[in-house]
Amino acid sequence: MHGIIDPIAPTGLMIKERRTADSIKVVYYRSGSAGSRLSPSDVDTVAISSAKILHVTGITAGLSASAADAVDFAVSCAKEAGTLVSFDYNYRSALWAPPAAAAAFRRLTEQADLVFAGDDEAALVVGPGTPRDQASALAELGPRHAVIKLGARGSVALIHGEYFEQPAIPVRAVDTVGAGDAFVAGYLSDLLRGVTPEERLLTAATVGAFACTVEGDWEGNPVRDELGLLHAVENVRR
């Protein structure tokens, strides 16, 4: 674990409020936070060069100019070291306007080996279209894995030139915040295990579904031996 303490800036804050049984309001306080002061000098180049995957998101790039520079520097270090680069768009309209985000996302997509985006996020870079069309357009920019996350509609991926589709795992959704991140975590975990694209996408869908079943961003995420729970007949394990 690599951590840096900023003695001047506060920690960023997220407040999540359930407004109705089916509606959640999320407010972020990131301006001037320690995270927004991230710069290339904070990047642990040794950790990146020894890692198998570097995962970055559009949130960090949108925090500030110095944070965007840190992301670009980290990606360049990974490329030089032969470390895979994974990029999840994670567009947040409160951080930047669509044209600025689109330019940064396109640049990072061109550098990435794996790209994850919702269909609305992908439209920022490649325009609207079917999920297959968007995956194809993203892959043309460079990534070997282009995955379009569709929430309750599942996902579509173009992996090494082959299309794959994965239905969503049906669950009673309690809180969908964090499901996209959980999906990506499941995919990357299985990528490191060396399993097939079908298995990777199924694990991604399953982990994403788990995240929706309880309150919180990460509290519902499973360990590997729990992946079958969503298909269990009995509700209690003894």
GROMACS elastic network, one bead per residue, 0.5 to 0.9 nm:
[ bonds ]
;  ai    aj funct       b0    kb
    2    44     6  0.74554   500
    2    47     6  0.84858   500
    4    42     6  0.75903   500
    5     8     6  0.89472   500
    5    34     6  0.80692   500
    6     9     6  0.58786   500
    6    10     6  0.78543   500
    6    11     6  0.87439   500
    6    34     6  0.59423   500
    6    35     6  0.89109   500
    6    37     6  0.85731   500
    7    10     6  0.81985   500
    7    34     6  0.86821   500
    8    34     6  0.78597   500
    9    12     6  0.89985   500
    9    32     6  0.65953   500
    9    33     6  0.53288   500
    9    35     6  0.85444   500
    9    36     6  0.89785   500
    9    37     6  0.80222   500
   10    13     6  0.87875   500
   10    30     6  0.89438   500
   10    32     6  0.74902   500
   10    33     6  0.50502   500
   10    34     6  0.56743   500
   10    35     6  0.87081   500
   11    29     6  0.89279   500
   11    30     6  0.79920   500
   11    33     6  0.54659   500
   11    34     6  0.55691   500
   11    35     6  0.71911   500
   12    28     6  0.76188   500
   12    29     6  0.57226   500
   12    31     6  0.78304   500
   12    32     6  0.83291   500
   12    33     6  0.51646   500
   12    34     6  0.68713   500
   12    35     6  0.68151   500
   12    36     6  0.84504   500
   13    27     6  0.83851   500
   13    28     6  0.58400   500
   13    29     6  0.50044   500
   13    30     6  0.65143   500
   13    33     6  0.85701   500
   14    26     6  0.70083   500
   14    27     6  0.57696   500
   14    29     6  0.62216   500
   14    30     6  0.82600   500
   15    25     6  0.82252   500
   15    26     6  0.57483   500
   15    27     6  0.51959   500
   15    28     6  0.63623   500
   15    29     6  0.83021   500
   16    24     6  0.68723   500
   16    25     6  0.57327   500
   16    27     6  0.63947   500
   16    28     6  0.86804   500
   16   216     6  0.89280   500
   17    23     6  0.86772   500
   17    24     6  0.56526   500
   17    25     6  0.50685   500
   17    26     6  0.62983   500
   17    27     6  0.84019   500
   18    21     6  0.70385   500
   18    22     6  0.79256   500
   18    23     6  0.60379   500
   18    25     6  0.61845   500
   18    26     6  0.86769   500
   19    22     6  0.78709   500
   19    23     6  0.55365   500
   19    24     6  0.55886   500
   19    25     6  0.65498   500
   20    24     6  0.70611   500
   21    24     6  0.82355   500
   21   174     6  0.86651   500
   22   174     6  0.79970   500
   22   175     6  0.84506   500
   23   175     6  0.89179   500
   24   175     6  0.79580   500
   24   177     6  0.86612   500
   28    31     6  0.87893   500
   28    94     6  0.86273   500
   29    32     6  0.86217   500
   29    33     6  0.78095   500
   30    33     6  0.52242   500
   30    34     6  0.83594   500
   30    35     6  0.75462   500
   30    36     6  0.68812   500
   30    63     6  0.73626   500
   30    95     6  0.88568   500
   31    34     6  0.89486   500
   31    35     6  0.89268   500
   31    36     6  0.67546   500
   31    63     6  0.74912   500
   31    64     6  0.86079   500
   32    35     6  0.80238   500
   32    36     6  0.59541   500
   32    37     6  0.71357   500
   32    63     6  0.89417   500
   32    64     6  0.89794   500
   33    36     6  0.51980   500
   33    37     6  0.67204   500
   33    63     6  0.89919   500
   34    37     6  0.52296   500
   34    38     6  0.69399   500
   35    38     6  0.54282   500
   35    60     6  0.78573   500
   35    63     6  0.74990   500
   35    64     6  0.89744   500
   35    67     6  0.76638   500
   36    39     6  0.85885   500
   36    60     6  0.77486   500
   36    62     6  0.86775   500
   36    63     6  0.50317   500
   36    64     6  0.55617   500
   36    65     6  0.85508   500
   36    66     6  0.75934   500
   36    67     6  0.60424   500
   37    63     6  0.82978   500
   37    64     6  0.72680   500
   37    65     6  0.88822   500
   37    66     6  0.65591   500
   37    67     6  0.64603   500
   38    41     6  0.81858   500
   38    42     6  0.64465   500
   38    43     6  0.84596   500
   38    60     6  0.87448   500
   38    63     6  0.88081   500
   38    64     6  0.82497   500
   38    66     6  0.61086   500
   38    68     6  0.84802   500
   38    69     6  0.86691   500
   38    70     6  0.66082   500
   39    42     6  0.55527   500
   39    43     6  0.73096   500
   39    65     6  0.85932   500
   39    67     6  0.53044   500
   39    68     6  0.79213   500
   39    69     6  0.64397   500
   39    71     6  0.83672   500
   39    73     6  0.89586   500
   40    43     6  0.54280   500
   40    44     6  0.89671   500
   40    66     6  0.73344   500
   40    67     6  0.76308   500
   40    68     6  0.88588   500
   40    69     6  0.61658   500
   40    71     6  0.76029   500
   40    72     6  0.83080   500
   40    73     6  0.60059   500
   40    74     6  0.75001   500
   41    44     6  0.82008   500
   41    70     6  0.76399   500
   42    70     6  0.75669   500
   43    46     6  0.89043   500
   43    47     6  0.88196   500
   43    48     6  0.85341   500
   43    70     6  0.67008   500
   43    71     6  0.85396   500
   43    73     6  0.77936   500
   43    74     6  0.64410   500
   44    47     6  0.54978   500
   44    48     6  0.64964   500
   44    49     6  0.88825   500
   44    74     6  0.81621   500
   45    48     6  0.50730   500
   45    49     6  0.61278   500
   45    50     6  0.86559   500
   45    74     6  0.72435   500
   45    77     6  0.65474   500
   45    78     6  0.82511   500
   46    49     6  0.52089   500
   46    50     6  0.62950   500
   46    51     6  0.86372   500
   47    50     6  0.52862   500
   47    51     6  0.60961   500
   48    51     6  0.51504   500
   48    52     6  0.81164   500
   48    53     6  0.79491   500
   48    54     6  0.66006   500
   48    74     6  0.74219   500
   48    75     6  0.88758   500
   48    77     6  0.69729   500
   48    78     6  0.59584   500
   48    81     6  0.78417   500
   48    83     6  0.71831   500
   49    52     6  0.81682   500
   49    77     6  0.70300   500
   49    78     6  0.61260   500
   49    79     6  0.89626   500
   49    80     6  0.81870   500
   49    81     6  0.51309   500
   49    82     6  0.75516   500
   49    83     6  0.64539   500
   50    81     6  0.80302   500
   50    83     6  0.77342   500
   51    54     6  0.69231   500
   51    78     6  0.85118   500
   51    83     6  0.63225   500
   51    84     6  0.84361   500
   52    82     6  0.83882   500
   52    83     6  0.53305   500
   52    84     6  0.61784   500
   52    85     6  0.88634   500
   52   192     6  0.80030   500
   53    78     6  0.81908   500
   53    83     6  0.55502   500
   53    85     6  0.58346   500
   53    86     6  0.68334   500
   53   188     6  0.83670   500
   53   192     6  0.86593   500
   54    74     6  0.81102   500
   54    75     6  0.75029   500
   54    78     6  0.68054   500
   54    83     6  0.66973   500
   54    84     6  0.61050   500
   54    86     6  0.59834   500
   54    87     6  0.84459   500
   55    75     6  0.89415   500
   55    84     6  0.84141   500
   55    85     6  0.60653   500
   55    87     6  0.58619   500
   55    88     6  0.77335   500
   56    59     6  0.85307   500
   56    60     6  0.75507   500
   56    61     6  0.85353   500
   56    71     6  0.71101   500
   56    74     6  0.87915   500
   56    75     6  0.82589   500
   56    85     6  0.77492   500
   56    86     6  0.62604   500
   56    87     6  0.50592   500
   56    88     6  0.64899   500
   56    89     6  0.86162   500
   57    60     6  0.59910   500
   57    61     6  0.70042   500
   57    71     6  0.85820   500
   57    86     6  0.83711   500
   57    87     6  0.55355   500
   57    89     6  0.56204   500
   57    90     6  0.60597   500
   57    91     6  0.85357   500
   58    61     6  0.50663   500
   58    62     6  0.61000   500
   58    63     6  0.88319   500
   58    68     6  0.88487   500
   58    87     6  0.77237   500
   58    88     6  0.65574   500
   58    90     6  0.52209   500
   58    91     6  0.59062   500
   58    92     6  0.80024   500
   58   101     6  0.78740   500
   58   104     6  0.81795   500
   58   105     6  0.70723   500
   58   108     6  0.89725   500
   59    62     6  0.51603   500
   59    63     6  0.64805   500
   59    88     6  0.89962   500
   59    89     6  0.77284   500
   59    90     6  0.60242   500
   59    91     6  0.65694   500
   59    92     6  0.67638   500
   59    95     6  0.76741   500
   60    63     6  0.53888   500
   60    64     6  0.79349   500
   60    67     6  0.61724   500
   60    68     6  0.67184   500
   60    70     6  0.87667   500
   60    71     6  0.72454   500
   61    64     6  0.68344   500
   61    65     6  0.76334   500
   61    66     6  0.85296   500
   61    67     6  0.56351   500
   61    69     6  0.76496   500
   61    70     6  0.79844   500
   61    71     6  0.61996   500
   61    72     6  0.83603   500
   61   101     6  0.86465   500
   61   104     6  0.77123   500
   61   105     6  0.89156   500
   62    65     6  0.76733   500
   62    67     6  0.74141   500
   62    68     6  0.65343   500
   62    91     6  0.84815   500
   62    92     6  0.81016   500
   62    95     6  0.55804   500
   62    96     6  0.62953   500
   62   100     6  0.88885   500
   62   101     6  0.73478   500
   62   104     6  0.86940   500
   63    66     6  0.82968   500
   63    67     6  0.61020   500
   63    68     6  0.72829   500
   63    95     6  0.64042   500
   63    96     6  0.84414   500
   64    67     6  0.51231   500
   64    68     6  0.61958   500
   64    69     6  0.86160   500
   64    95     6  0.86924   500
   65    68     6  0.50867   500
   65    69     6  0.62305   500
   65    70     6  0.86790   500
   66    70     6  0.62046   500
   66    71     6  0.87534   500
   67    71     6  0.63398   500
   67    72     6  0.87007   500
   68    71     6  0.51269   500
   68    72     6  0.62787   500
   68    73     6  0.85906   500
   68   104     6  0.84235   500
   69    72     6  0.50744   500
   69    73     6  0.60565   500
   69    74     6  0.85286   500
   70    73     6  0.50624   500
   70    74     6  0.60574   500
   70    75     6  0.85584   500
   71    74     6  0.51021   500
   71    75     6  0.61650   500
   71    76     6  0.86091   500
   71   108     6  0.89274   500
   72    75     6  0.51615   500
   72    76     6  0.61864   500
   72    77     6  0.86663   500
   72   108     6  0.76224   500
   73    76     6  0.50817   500
   73    77     6  0.61919   500
   73    78     6  0.86390   500
   74    77     6  0.51118   500
   74    78     6  0.62538   500
   74    79     6  0.87041   500
   75    78     6  0.50339   500
   75    79     6  0.61767   500
   75    80     6  0.86168   500
   75    83     6  0.89613   500
   75    85     6  0.66970   500
   75   108     6  0.81543   500
   75   111     6  0.73907   500
   75   112     6  0.80358   500
   76    79     6  0.50892   500
   76    80     6  0.61850   500
   76    81     6  0.86211   500
   76   111     6  0.81734   500
   77    80     6  0.51610   500
   77    81     6  0.61831   500
   77    82     6  0.86183   500
   77    83     6  0.83122   500
   78    81     6  0.50822   500
   78    82     6  0.59917   500
   78    84     6  0.67763   500
   78    85     6  0.67121   500
   79    82     6  0.52014   500
   79    83     6  0.59976   500
   79    84     6  0.72279   500
   79    85     6  0.73606   500
   79   111     6  0.78701   500
   79   112     6  0.87086   500
   80    83     6  0.77010   500
   81    84     6  0.89344   500
   82    85     6  0.89502   500
   84   112     6  0.75785   500
   84   113     6  0.60110   500
   84   114     6  0.78551   500
   85   111     6  0.74778   500
   85   113     6  0.52127   500
   85   114     6  0.63706   500
   85   115     6  0.86289   500
   86   112     6  0.58157   500
   86   113     6  0.60273   500
   86   115     6  0.59574   500
   86   116     6  0.79577   500
   86   188     6  0.85793   500
   87   105     6  0.88435   500
   87   108     6  0.72386   500
   87   109     6  0.70656   500
   87   112     6  0.62485   500
   87   113     6  0.80383   500
   87   114     6  0.61530   500
   87   116     6  0.62861   500
   87   117     6  0.86365   500
   88    91     6  0.87641   500
   88   114     6  0.83700   500
   88   115     6  0.58374   500
   88   117     6  0.60019   500
   88   181     6  0.83588   500
   88   184     6  0.79161   500
   89   105     6  0.67880   500
   89   109     6  0.89328   500
   89   115     6  0.76392   500
   89   116     6  0.63491   500
   89   117     6  0.53266   500
   89   118     6  0.78740   500
   89   121     6  0.67412   500
   89   122     6  0.79772   500
   90   116     6  0.85910   500
   90   117     6  0.71357   500
   90   118     6  0.81975   500
   90   121     6  0.75960   500
   90   180     6  0.85950   500
   90   181     6  0.87612   500
   91    94     6  0.89946   500
   91    95     6  0.82676   500
   91    96     6  0.85741   500
   91    98     6  0.86917   500
   91   101     6  0.74511   500
   91   117     6  0.87735   500
   91   121     6  0.64403   500
   92    95     6  0.56221   500
   92    96     6  0.70936   500
   92    97     6  0.88657   500
   92   101     6  0.89510   500
   93    96     6  0.55666   500
   93    97     6  0.62229   500
   93    98     6  0.73172   500
   93   101     6  0.88710   500
   94    97     6  0.78690   500
   95   101     6  0.88653   500
   96    99     6  0.83568   500
   96   100     6  0.64978   500
   96   101     6  0.62836   500
   97   100     6  0.56610   500
   97   101     6  0.63138   500
   97   102     6  0.86391   500
   98   101     6  0.50846   500
   98   102     6  0.58494   500
   98   103     6  0.86106   500
   98   124     6  0.67663   500
   99   102     6  0.50690   500
   99   103     6  0.63209   500
   99   104     6  0.88006   500
   99   124     6  0.77974   500
  100   103     6  0.53622   500
  100   104     6  0.64634   500
  100   105     6  0.86262   500
  101   104     6  0.52118   500
  101   105     6  0.59059   500
  101   106     6  0.84533   500
  101   124     6  0.78099   500
  101   125     6  0.88141   500
  102   105     6  0.50497   500
  102   106     6  0.59970   500
  102   107     6  0.85568   500
  102   121     6  0.88826   500
  102   123     6  0.89593   500
  102   124     6  0.53398   500
  102   125     6  0.53497   500
  103   106     6  0.53002   500
  103   107     6  0.63428   500
  103   108     6  0.87921   500
  103   124     6  0.88631   500
  103   125     6  0.76418   500
  104   107     6  0.51805   500
  104   108     6  0.62475   500
  104   109     6  0.85066   500
  105   108     6  0.51439   500
  105   109     6  0.58921   500
  105   110     6  0.85473   500
  105   124     6  0.83485   500
  105   125     6  0.70082   500
  106   110     6  0.62184   500
  106   111     6  0.88197   500
  106   124     6  0.88720   500
  106   125     6  0.60217   500
  106   126     6  0.87285   500
  106   138     6  0.88078   500
  106   141     6  0.80198   500
  107   110     6  0.53305   500
  107   111     6  0.67371   500
  107   112     6  0.89813   500
  108   111     6  0.51175   500
  108   112     6  0.61104   500
  109   112     6  0.50871   500
  109   113     6  0.80650   500
  109   114     6  0.81633   500
  109   115     6  0.65891   500
  109   138     6  0.73988   500
  109   139     6  0.86914   500
  109   141     6  0.66781   500
  109   142     6  0.69840   500
  109   143     6  0.68146   500
  110   113     6  0.84233   500
  110   138     6  0.86111   500
  110   139     6  0.88889   500
  110   140     6  0.88103   500
  110   141     6  0.51785   500
  110   142     6  0.51287   500
  110   143     6  0.68745   500
  111   141     6  0.85741   500
  111   142     6  0.69547   500
  111   143     6  0.75140   500
  112   115     6  0.65319   500
  112   142     6  0.69908   500
  112   143     6  0.54778   500
  112   144     6  0.83492   500
  112   145     6  0.89616   500
  113   142     6  0.71204   500
  113   144     6  0.54645   500
  113   145     6  0.64147   500
  113   146     6  0.85626   500
  114   139     6  0.89844   500
  114   142     6  0.89595   500
  114   143     6  0.53209   500
  114   144     6  0.61235   500
  114   146     6  0.60312   500
  114   147     6  0.78551   500
  115   138     6  0.78826   500
  115   139     6  0.84356   500
  115   143     6  0.64643   500
  115   144     6  0.83455   500
  115   145     6  0.61726   500
  115   147     6  0.61347   500
  115   148     6  0.84323   500
  116   122     6  0.86630   500
  116   145     6  0.82919   500
  116   146     6  0.62261   500
  116   148     6  0.59878   500
  116   149     6  0.69235   500
  116   184     6  0.74196   500
  117   120     6  0.79186   500
  117   121     6  0.56840   500
  117   122     6  0.56151   500
  117   146     6  0.81788   500
  117   147     6  0.64987   500
  117   148     6  0.51552   500
  117   149     6  0.58194   500
  117   150     6  0.87455   500
  118   121     6  0.50106   500
  118   122     6  0.60549   500
  118   123     6  0.85534   500
  118   147     6  0.83998   500
  118   148     6  0.53819   500
  118   150     6  0.59709   500
  118   151     6  0.81009   500
  118   155     6  0.89571   500
  118   180     6  0.86784   500
  119   122     6  0.50592   500
  119   123     6  0.62389   500
  119   128     6  0.77003   500
  119   129     6  0.83027   500
  119   130     6  0.82423   500
  119   131     6  0.64308   500
  119   134     6  0.74021   500
  119   148     6  0.59941   500
  119   149     6  0.66865   500
  119   150     6  0.66203   500
  120   123     6  0.51944   500
  120   124     6  0.70993   500
  120   127     6  0.87333   500
  120   128     6  0.75620   500
  121   124     6  0.55000   500
  121   125     6  0.76435   500
  122   125     6  0.56073   500
  122   126     6  0.60611   500
  122   127     6  0.69094   500
  122   128     6  0.76862   500
  122   131     6  0.89901   500
  122   134     6  0.66155   500
  122   135     6  0.82957   500
  122   138     6  0.77828   500
  122   148     6  0.77049   500
  123   126     6  0.51519   500
  123   129     6  0.76787   500
  123   134     6  0.74998   500
  124   127     6  0.59064   500
  124   128     6  0.81508   500
  125   138     6  0.80894   500
  126   129     6  0.85364   500
  126   134     6  0.65019   500
  126   137     6  0.62173   500
  126   138     6  0.68514   500
  127   134     6  0.75922   500
  128   131     6  0.87494   500
  128   133     6  0.86266   500
  128   134     6  0.72971   500
  129   132     6  0.79494   500
  129   133     6  0.58342   500
  129   134     6  0.60423   500
  130   133     6  0.50919   500
  130   134     6  0.62073   500
  130   135     6  0.85967   500
  131   134     6  0.50525   500
  131   135     6  0.60542   500
  131   136     6  0.84980   500
  131   147     6  0.89147   500
  131   148     6  0.62786   500
  131   149     6  0.86925   500
  131   150     6  0.83986   500
  131   155     6  0.82109   500
  131   156     6  0.62404   500
  131   157     6  0.82708   500
  132   135     6  0.51096   500
  132   136     6  0.61062   500
  132   137     6  0.85619   500
  132   148     6  0.81879   500
  132   156     6  0.65271   500
  132   157     6  0.73433   500
  132   158     6  0.75799   500
  132   163     6  0.76167   500
  133   136     6  0.51079   500
  133   137     6  0.61264   500
  133   138     6  0.86320   500
  134   137     6  0.50329   500
  134   138     6  0.61245   500
  134   139     6  0.85128   500
  134   146     6  0.86816   500
  134   148     6  0.76148   500
  135   138     6  0.51821   500
  135   139     6  0.61094   500
  135   140     6  0.86456   500
  135   145     6  0.86590   500
  135   146     6  0.52957   500
  135   147     6  0.63319   500
  135   148     6  0.63210   500
  135   156     6  0.74338   500
  135   157     6  0.62639   500
  135   158     6  0.58422   500
  135   163     6  0.87554   500
  136   139     6  0.50891   500
  136   140     6  0.62505   500
  136   141     6  0.89910   500
  136   146     6  0.74904   500
  136   157     6  0.86767   500
  136   158     6  0.65690   500
  136   161     6  0.84581   500
  136   163     6  0.89378   500
  137   140     6  0.51630   500
  137   141     6  0.69273   500
  137   146     6  0.89172   500
  138   141     6  0.53947   500
  138   142     6  0.72964   500
  138   143     6  0.70889   500
  138   146     6  0.62717   500
  138   147     6  0.89256   500
  139   142     6  0.53701   500
  139   144     6  0.62262   500
  139   145     6  0.69878   500
  139   146     6  0.56967   500
  139   158     6  0.72737   500
  139   159     6  0.84917   500
  139   160     6  0.88188   500
  139   161     6  0.83339   500
  140   143     6  0.73632   500
  140   144     6  0.89115   500
  142   145     6  0.89898   500
  143   146     6  0.62720   500
  143   159     6  0.87603   500
  143   160     6  0.87483   500
  144   158     6  0.76985   500
  144   159     6  0.57790   500
  144   160     6  0.51840   500
  144   161     6  0.75647   500
  145   157     6  0.70830   500
  145   158     6  0.59409   500
  145   160     6  0.64639   500
  145   161     6  0.85486   500
  146   156     6  0.84527   500
  146   157     6  0.55553   500
  146   158     6  0.52530   500
  146   159     6  0.64045   500
  146   160     6  0.89434   500
  147   155     6  0.70272   500
  147   156     6  0.59212   500
  147   158     6  0.64978   500
  147   159     6  0.80316   500
  148   154     6  0.88233   500
  148   155     6  0.55925   500
  148   156     6  0.52328   500
  148   157     6  0.60299   500
  148   158     6  0.87535   500
  149   153     6  0.83671   500
  149   154     6  0.66590   500
  149   156     6  0.68710   500
  149   157     6  0.85727   500
  149   180     6  0.74329   500
  149   183     6  0.84345   500
  150   153     6  0.51135   500
  150   154     6  0.51178   500
  150   155     6  0.51810   500
  150   156     6  0.77832   500
  150   168     6  0.84618   500
  151   154     6  0.55626   500
  151   155     6  0.73426   500
  151   168     6  0.70996   500
  151   179     6  0.82177   500
  151   180     6  0.77296   500
  151   208     6  0.87105   500
  152   155     6  0.87796   500
  152   167     6  0.80539   500
  152   168     6  0.55381   500
  152   169     6  0.79944   500
  152   170     6  0.79220   500
  153   166     6  0.86744   500
  153   167     6  0.63159   500
  153   168     6  0.58067   500
  154   165     6  0.75686   500
  154   166     6  0.54828   500
  154   169     6  0.77653   500
  154   205     6  0.71483   500
  155   164     6  0.83062   500
  155   165     6  0.58356   500
  155   166     6  0.52196   500
  155   167     6  0.64966   500
  155   168     6  0.73341   500
  155   201     6  0.79435   500
  155   205     6  0.80142   500
  156   163     6  0.72579   500
  156   164     6  0.57754   500
  156   166     6  0.64214   500
  156   167     6  0.87784   500
  156   201     6  0.89648   500
  157   162     6  0.80010   500
  157   163     6  0.56238   500
  157   164     6  0.51265   500
  157   165     6  0.63779   500
  157   166     6  0.84368   500
  157   197     6  0.89932   500
  157   201     6  0.85173   500
  158   161     6  0.58368   500
  158   162     6  0.53164   500
  158   164     6  0.63401   500
  158   165     6  0.89738   500
  159   162     6  0.52430   500
  159   163     6  0.64183   500
  159   164     6  0.76021   500
  159   197     6  0.74893   500
  160   163     6  0.85754   500
  164   197     6  0.77281   500
  164   198     6  0.72247   500
  164   201     6  0.84340   500
  165   198     6  0.83552   500
  165   201     6  0.81817   500
  166   169     6  0.89767   500
  166   198     6  0.77757   500
  166   201     6  0.62779   500
  166   202     6  0.66102   500
  166   205     6  0.74175   500
  167   170     6  0.88519   500
  167   202     6  0.83578   500
  167   205     6  0.76548   500
  168   171     6  0.89570   500
  168   202     6  0.86612   500
  168   205     6  0.58496   500
  168   206     6  0.78446   500
  168   208     6  0.86801   500
  168   209     6  0.75115   500
  169   202     6  0.86187   500
  169   205     6  0.62209   500
  169   206     6  0.61048   500
  169   208     6  0.84410   500
  169   209     6  0.59957   500
  169   210     6  0.89953   500
  169   230     6  0.82805   500
  170   173     6  0.86267   500
  170   209     6  0.73530   500
  170   230     6  0.86780   500
  171   174     6  0.89874   500
  171   209     6  0.65567   500
  171   210     6  0.80808   500
  171   212     6  0.76940   500
  171   213     6  0.69364   500
  171   230     6  0.77626   500
  172   212     6  0.77002   500
  172   213     6  0.63467   500
  173   176     6  0.66402   500
  173   209     6  0.79897   500
  173   210     6  0.89838   500
  173   211     6  0.87188   500
  173   213     6  0.52208   500
  173   214     6  0.77403   500
  174   211     6  0.89439   500
  174   212     6  0.56611   500
  174   213     6  0.51613   500
  174   214     6  0.55384   500
  174   215     6  0.63187   500
  175   178     6  0.83437   500
  175   179     6  0.85260   500
  175   211     6  0.75944   500
  175   213     6  0.65657   500
  175   214     6  0.61352   500
  175   215     6  0.53695   500
  175   216     6  0.68107   500
  175   217     6  0.79631   500
  176   179     6  0.55179   500
  176   180     6  0.83818   500
  176   208     6  0.87088   500
  176   209     6  0.85520   500
  176   211     6  0.68484   500
  176   213     6  0.79740   500
  176   214     6  0.87033   500
  176   215     6  0.84797   500
  176   216     6  0.85697   500
  176   217     6  0.79237   500
  177   180     6  0.77525   500
  177   181     6  0.88079   500
  177   211     6  0.78131   500
  177   212     6  0.72786   500
  177   215     6  0.86331   500
  177   216     6  0.71294   500
  177   217     6  0.54489   500
  177   218     6  0.86156   500
  178   181     6  0.53357   500
  178   182     6  0.62066   500
  178   183     6  0.86839   500
  178   208     6  0.79583   500
  178   211     6  0.65141   500
  178   212     6  0.78203   500
  178   216     6  0.77444   500
  178   218     6  0.63817   500
  179   183     6  0.61143   500
  179   184     6  0.87574   500
  179   207     6  0.78241   500
  179   209     6  0.68291   500
  179   210     6  0.79130   500
  179   211     6  0.51797   500
  179   212     6  0.61391   500
  179   217     6  0.75228   500
  179   218     6  0.83383   500
  179   221     6  0.89754   500
  180   183     6  0.50280   500
  180   184     6  0.64460   500
  180   185     6  0.87127   500
  180   208     6  0.63104   500
  180   211     6  0.87374   500
  181   184     6  0.51989   500
  181   185     6  0.62229   500
  181   186     6  0.87115   500
  181   208     6  0.75545   500
  181   217     6  0.88894   500
  181   218     6  0.88396   500
  182   186     6  0.62072   500
  182   187     6  0.86603   500
  182   204     6  0.72102   500
  182   205     6  0.86030   500
  182   206     6  0.89778   500
  182   207     6  0.56874   500
  182   209     6  0.83841   500
  182   210     6  0.83118   500
  182   211     6  0.65365   500
  182   217     6  0.88653   500
  182   218     6  0.76218   500
  182   221     6  0.69138   500
  183   186     6  0.52484   500
  183   187     6  0.63625   500
  183   188     6  0.88046   500
  183   201     6  0.84167   500
  183   203     6  0.78739   500
  183   205     6  0.58132   500
  183   206     6  0.76013   500
  183   207     6  0.57019   500
  183   209     6  0.80661   500
  183   211     6  0.86735   500
  184   187     6  0.50589   500
  184   188     6  0.61350   500
  184   189     6  0.84340   500
  184   204     6  0.62511   500
  184   205     6  0.89605   500
  184   207     6  0.86981   500
  184   208     6  0.80998   500
  185   188     6  0.52615   500
  185   189     6  0.59783   500
  185   190     6  0.86293   500
  185   204     6  0.70118   500
  185   207     6  0.78313   500
  185   208     6  0.86641   500
  186   189     6  0.51700   500
  186   190     6  0.63485   500
  186   191     6  0.86019   500
  186   200     6  0.71478   500
  186   201     6  0.79632   500
  186   202     6  0.86114   500
  186   203     6  0.54736   500
  186   205     6  0.76679   500
  186   206     6  0.78541   500
  186   207     6  0.57718   500
  186   208     6  0.76793   500
  187   190     6  0.53601   500
  187   191     6  0.61228   500
  187   192     6  0.88010   500
  187   197     6  0.88265   500
  187   199     6  0.87007   500
  187   200     6  0.50259   500
  187   201     6  0.60977   500
  187   202     6  0.83054   500
  187   203     6  0.64286   500
  187   205     6  0.84430   500
  187   207     6  0.88512   500
  188   192     6  0.63041   500
  188   193     6  0.86992   500
  188   200     6  0.77519   500
  188   204     6  0.82893   500
  189   192     6  0.53770   500
  189   193     6  0.66016   500
  189   200     6  0.80614   500
  189   203     6  0.86952   500
  189   204     6  0.87454   500
  190   194     6  0.64088   500
  190   195     6  0.61127   500
  190   196     6  0.83969   500
  190   197     6  0.87778   500
  190   199     6  0.74931   500
  190   200     6  0.52107   500
  190   201     6  0.86429   500
  190   203     6  0.72599   500
  190   204     6  0.83497   500
  191   194     6  0.52203   500
  191   195     6  0.63708   500
  191   196     6  0.81030   500
  191   197     6  0.81130   500
  191   200     6  0.64920   500
  192   195     6  0.80085   500
  194   200     6  0.89259   500
  195   198     6  0.82383   500
  195   199     6  0.62350   500
  195   200     6  0.66322   500
  196   199     6  0.52406   500
  196   200     6  0.62633   500
  196   201     6  0.87607   500
  197   201     6  0.61310   500
  197   202     6  0.85062   500
  198   201     6  0.53124   500
  198   202     6  0.61626   500
  198   203     6  0.86384   500
  199   202     6  0.50834   500
  199   203     6  0.61157   500
  199   204     6  0.84827   500
  200   203     6  0.52273   500
  200   204     6  0.61054   500
  200   205     6  0.86471   500
  201   205     6  0.60788   500
  201   206     6  0.84831   500
  202   205     6  0.51229   500
  202   206     6  0.60890   500
  202   207     6  0.86183   500
  203   207     6  0.60705   500
  203   208     6  0.84110   500
  203   227     6  0.77111   500
  204   207     6  0.52987   500
  204   208     6  0.60579   500
  204   209     6  0.85225   500
  205   208     6  0.50864   500
  205   209     6  0.60779   500
  205   210     6  0.86565   500
  206   209     6  0.50530   500
  206   210     6  0.62410   500
  206   211     6  0.87860   500
  206   227     6  0.67840   500
  206   228     6  0.86614   500
  206   230     6  0.78997   500
  207   210     6  0.50409   500
  207   211     6  0.64168   500
  207   220     6  0.86336   500
  207   221     6  0.62818   500
  207   222     6  0.66159   500
  207   227     6  0.73491   500
  208   211     6  0.52246   500
  208   212     6  0.68373   500
  208   221     6  0.78513   500
  209   212     6  0.53060   500
  209   213     6  0.68608   500
  209   220     6  0.89103   500
  209   221     6  0.88223   500
  209   230     6  0.85411   500
  210   213     6  0.54197   500
  210   214     6  0.77666   500
  210   220     6  0.55438   500
  210   221     6  0.57665   500
  210   222     6  0.67394   500
  210   227     6  0.84817   500
  210   230     6  0.77667   500
  211   214     6  0.66223   500
  211   215     6  0.83742   500
  211   216     6  0.80126   500
  211   217     6  0.70417   500
  211   218     6  0.64018   500
  211   219     6  0.71557   500
  211   221     6  0.52636   500
  211   222     6  0.81559   500
  212   215     6  0.76132   500
  212   216     6  0.85736   500
  212   217     6  0.85728   500
  212   220     6  0.70904   500
  212   221     6  0.88997   500
  213   220     6  0.64432   500
  214   217     6  0.87122   500
  214   218     6  0.89587   500
  214   219     6  0.70153   500
  214   220     6  0.55176   500
  215   218     6  0.85876   500
  215   219     6  0.71378   500
  215   220     6  0.75237   500
  216   219     6  0.55520   500
  216   220     6  0.73086   500
  217   220     6  0.76393   500
  217   221     6  0.86581   500
  218   221     6  0.55461   500
  219   222     6  0.85334   500
  222   225     6  0.79496   500
  222   226     6  0.57710   500
  222   227     6  0.65683   500
  223   226     6  0.55579   500
  223   227     6  0.70960   500
  224   227     6  0.56151   500
  224   228     6  0.87001   500
  225   228     6  0.72311   500
  225   229     6  0.86568   500
  226   229     6  0.55047   500
  226   230     6  0.83966   500
  227   230     6  0.69495   500
  227   231     6  0.85379   500
  228   231     6  0.55714   500
  228   232     6  0.65135   500
  229   233     6  0.85930   500
  229   234     6  0.89773   500
  229   235     6  0.85096   500
  230   233     6  0.87382   500
  232   235     6  0.70388   500
  234   237     6  0.72195   500
